[in-house]
């Protein structure tokens, strides 16, 4: 850890010197837990959300460094992200990788970490991802031993150019229907082939619905991430890499209708908060919501991804108009406001009621929700002193001094102040036998 901190410091000093020599000025960027993945038609939305990191949806070919000359697509994309105060993550497209690709990778990474590309963007690129869903159906998919070979070639170029940069393994999919291509067997064979030598961050993808009580078998929910993470950590522990960072580089649910399943904007917004808060409580380092603006991914306006964005694109039967922000946008905005620069301090889950605590300085904020498919009815909150309750979108519910009753629905609430406990039963009357 100390070496990595020193390496980052050396890179930052080098960059500042480079900016001074060329008459430029480094732009400060955020770099924390909250991320967005996917193509972004309107990047100013990132500034409104104040998210930290973006996986911007276009992949870099590792074998051709000639594209870095001039005002190329990647420079334009990353410049626009840095202008919004966001750290960009670059992804190498790796459907196949020639043995001699190392030199071009080194040239590309040097350009964007300490060269003219970093100067043009306004900040260095610290994060480099290799591939995407390599155990899935993407063109990058391949046997784990072959992926380990591709990773070794690309990573050697990254490390030669930037020892302090962090290398992210393309996000793995998971599911019982995947057999030997599921996360556990695939990651196991990848590590057996030596791929772990080059990886700093392991990642996975998962999606699903906001309410499992729908006519869909084996549906994933926000809690599915906990199960996938446990499988990934089990493999990493076996290979002595249990302390490695884990990111969720893609996750989301939709609002609208997909087949027979319909979800409201409130359900999407609630699920977003549960995903981020649950993963944060489990030690996941970064989480990326996919997408911000609806992408026409399926092209029908009625597909899962067509409706997974937090801003409408003006296309589809459930659409309210191009540029109209969904409730999920405001829920994400409030989530960042509430939890930015906090530290996880504890979690309790009982009979479908979840309380997750975070600390910022001397203060405490907790996120409280109830899964109505497990339990319905009020809860009683016992604050240590005064507690302010704020809803999913930042509206004040009230301020309370003693134990109070709270009617929880699907949507989480924020408790600003120290809480001694949550009960699913009313307090006993004073003086009662």
N, C-alpha and C positions, 0 to 999 in steps of 0.2 A: 504493500500500500504506500509506503514511504517513497519508494522508487517512482511509482506512478505519479504521485503528487509532485515530485521534483521534476519529472519529465514534462508534466503539464506546465509547470512554472517556467521551464527553459523554453518551451514552445511559445508561451505568451510573451516572454521577454524578447525572443527573436522577432516575433510578429510586431511588437511595439517599435523595436528598432527599425524594422523594415518600413513601417508606416512613417516613421520620422524621416528616414532617408528619402523616401519618395514624396514627402509632403502630405501624407494622408492622415486620417484619424480613425482609430479603431472604434467600432460601434458596439456598445454593451448589449449583450443578448441574455435572455433568460435561459436557464438550463436546469429544469427540475422534473417533477413527476408527470405533469400534464402534457399529453401529446395529441396530435391529429395526424391521420394518415390519409393519403389519396390526393388526387389532382384538385387544385384550389383555384377556381376562376376568380374569386375575390379574396385576395390575401389580407385586405384591411380587416376582415372579420377576425383574424387571428389577434390583431391588436386589441379589438374589443373584448375578446375572451381572455386575453393575457395568458395564453398557453405557453408552454416552455419549449417544446421541440416538435418538429414536423418531418415526417417522412413524405416527401412531396410528390410522389406518384410517377416520376419519370426515372428510368434506370439508365445507368452509364455502362456502355460497352467497354470491357476491360482491355481489349486488344488494339484499340486505336486511340492514341493520344493526340492525334492531329486536330480533333474537335476542340481542344482547349484554346486554340488560336481564335481570337475574335470574340464577338458577343454571342456566345452559343446559348442554347436552351438552358443548360444547367446553371450557367453563370447568371442568366436572367432570373431563373426560378429562385436560386439561393439568395441573390441580392434582394429580391422582393421580400423574402422571409426575414432576412436580417434587418431590413428597414422596419419591420413590425416588431423587432426585438426578440425574434424567435431563433433558436439554434436549429440549423438544418442538419438532417441526416442523409447522407448520400448512399445509394444502393447500386452495387455492381450487378448488372444483368449477366447471368452465368449459365446459359443453356448448354454451352460447351466452352472449354477454356484450353487454348493451346499451351504447350509446355513452355514456350518462350514469352508468355504474356506478362511476366514479372516486370520487365523493363517499362512497358507502357503503363502498367498500374502505378509504378513508382513515379513516373512523370506526372500522371494525373493527380495523385495524392499530394505530391510536392507542390504542384500548381495551386491547389486549394487549401493547403495548410500553412505554407510559408512563402509562397511565390506570388506572382502577379494576380492569380485568381483570387487569393485571399484578400489582396488589396482591393480588387474590383468589387468583391462581395461586401467587404467591410469587416469581416471577422473570419477566423480560421474554421475549417470544418473538422470537428473532433471525432465524429461518429461515421463509421463506414460499414455498411451491411453487405453481406455476400449472399446473393440468391434470394429466392422467395418461394415458400412452400415447396421446398425441394422434395418432400415426401408426398406431394399431392399431384394434381393434374396439370400444373403449369409447365411451360416449356423448359423451365429450369429443373424439373424433376429428374432424378437419376438414382441409381443405387447408392447407398450411403458410402461405400468405399470409393466410388467415383466422385462423390461430392467432397469427400475428405481430400482427394487429389486436387480438385478445383480450388478448394479453400486454401490449401497449402501454397499454391502458385500465387493466388491473388493476395493472400495475407503477407507473404514474404515481401511483395512489392509495397504493401501498405506500411509494414514495419520498417523497411529500409528508408522510406520517405518520412515517416512520422512515428517514432517509437512510442510517443505519448498518446497517440490516437487509440480509440477503442474499437475493436472489431466485433461486429454483431452477426451472429449466425442467422441466416434467413429463417423467418418464423415457421415453426413446424405445425402441421395440423394433427388432429387426433380424432379417434372414433373407433368403436369396436368393429365397424364394417371395413376398416382399412387393413386388418390382418397384420402381416409382417411389415407393412408400410406405416403402421401406426407409430405414434411418438416413441414409445418405450423401445421396441425392437429397432427402429431406425436409428434413434440416438445412440443406443448401445453399440450398434455396428459402426457408426460414425466414430465413436470414441475409441473402439477397438482398433480402428484403422489409423489412429493417431491424429484425427482431426482436432481434438481438444487442445493440442499444443498451440493452436493459432487463435482460439476463440476467447474473447473477454466477456461477452454477453450472450446468453442463450435466450431464445425467444420462441413464443408460440402464438397462435391465432385461435380465437374461439368466438362464436356468435350465439344465436339462440333467440328466445322469446322472453317477454317480460312476465308472462303468466303461463305456467306449465299446464294449467287446466284448459287445454285446447285439444281438438281432435287430431293431434300429431304424435305419433309414437316416438319415444326416446328423445323428446325435445330437450335441447340444452337451455339452461337458464343462467342467470348471473353467477350462481354457485358452481356451475360447471368449470369455471376457471380455477377454483380451488382444487378440484379433482385432477385437472390436467397438470397443474403446478405440482401436486404431490407426486404424480408419476414422473415428471421431469426431474424433480429433486431426488427421487429415489435412485434414478440412473446416475445423476451427477455425484451423489454421495458414494455410490459403488466405485466410481472411478477417481475418488479423491478430489472432486471438484465441487463439493457441497457449498463452498463459500462464493462461488461464481454468481455474478449478477444475472437476474432474469427479468426480461421485459415482455410485455404483451404488445406486440407491434400492430395488431389488428383486433378490434372487438367492436361490436355494436348490435343493436336491434333496430327495428323499423317502426314508423307510425304509418297507418293506412291499412290496406287490405292486401294480403298475399294468399290467393286461393280462398280457403274457407276461414282463414285466420285474420281477424281484424284487431288492431291495436290502436289505442288513442295516443295523442301527443303526451298526455299525462303519464301513460304507461311507459312510453319510450323514455321520457325524462326521468322517471323514477328508477328505471332499470339502469340508465347511464350512471346515476349517482351510486347505486348499489355496486355496480361493476368496479368503478374507480375506488370506492371506499374499501370494499372487500379485498381487492388486490393490494391496496396500500397496506392494509392490516396484516397481510401475509408476507410482506417484505418485497413485493415486486417493485423494481426501481423506477420504471416508466411504463405508462399505459397510453396507447394511441387509439382514439376513436376514429372509426372509418364509416362514413365520410363527413365533411363539414357541409358542403353544398351537395344536394342530390346529383348523382353523376350520370344518369342514363346508362348505367352499367348493363342491365339486361335489355334496355331499349324500349320497354313496354310502358314504363311509368307505373307498373304494378309489381315489379319484382322486389325481392328483399333489399338488394343494394340500391335499386332505384328510389327506395323510400327510407333508406337508413340515414340519410343526411340530416343535419339540424337546420338547414335552410332550404326552402322549396326552390325548384328549378322551373316551375311553370308548366310541368308536363305530367299528365296522369290524372285519373279520376278523383284521387284524394288530394290533389294539389290545390293550395290556396293562392298561388301566384308567385311568379319568379321573384326571388329576393326576400320573400316573407319569412321571417324567422319563426321556427317552431318553439314550443315550450322547452324542448330539450336544449336549445341554444342558451336560453336564460338560466336553465338549471345548471348547465356547465359553467356559465359565467359566475353564478353564485357559489358553486362548488370550489372554484379557484379562489374566489374572495375569502371563503371561510377557511380553507385548508392550506393555502399557500404558506410556505415557510413554517409549517407546523411539524411536530414529531409525533408519531404514533405512540400512544401510552397504554393502550389496553382495549380488550374486546370481550363482550359477553353475548351469548346467544342462548335463548331459552324459549322453547315452545313457539318458535316462529318470530320472536321478538329479538332484534339485534341492536346493540349499543356499541359504538366504536368511538373511543376517546382519542383526542389529539391535544397536544400542548404547544402553546406558543408563548415563550417567555414565562411569565407567572400565571397566564390565563389558560383556560381549558375550553375547548369546543368539542361537543360530541354529536355524532350523527345517529339518529334513532329511527328505526322503521319496523314495520310488521308485515310479514307475508300473509295476506288474507287467505291463501289456499291452505295455510297451516293453522292459523288462529284468527279469530275476529273478536272485536270488543275493545274496551278502553284499557289503558295502562295507567299506573300511578307513579309519578316521578317524585323522588325525594331529593331536593337540592340541598347542598351544604349551606348556601347563602342564597342570594338572589340569582335567578336563572331567567334569561331571556330566550324565548322560543321563536324561531324564525322558520318560515316554511321553505319549501323546495326552491322557490323563486326569489327569496330574500324579503318577503313580506312578514312583518312582525305579527305573531299570533298573540303574544302577551308576555308580561314579566311577572314572575311568581316568587314568593318568599318561602312558603311552606310546601308540604306535600300536596300535589295537585293532580287532578284527573286529566288525561289527555286522550282524546279520541283519535286513534291512528287509523289511517286508511292505507292505500298502497304506497303513497308518497312519503319519503323520509322527511324528517324535520331536523333542524339544528338546535342544539341546546348550548347556549353561550353562558358558561359558568360551571362551577364544580357540581357534579351530581353524585350523591351517595349511593343511590340505587334505583332500579326500575322494578316494579312489581306488577304482576298480572292480576292481583287480588287487592281489593280495597283495604286500607289500613283499619285496624281494629279501633273501635270507639274507645276513647279514654274513659277509664273507670269500669269498662265492661269486664265481667268475671272471666 
